[in-house]
Amino acid sequence: SSINDQKKFDGKLIDSDENNIKILLSDEKILEVPFDEIQMARLNPDL
């Protein structure tokens, strides 16, 4: 498989607190991700 097949995450962590992580994406969008979602994704890779 080529590298292009993998999901590429291009962003920079700009802020975080006990509830959310804020990521500045390469297209200037800001993504806020709740810690809960990250934990769930870690525990359940199939989701």
Secondary structure, 3 states (H helix, E strand, C coil): CCHHHCCCCCEEEEEECCCEEEEEECCCCEEEEEHHHHHHHHHCCCC
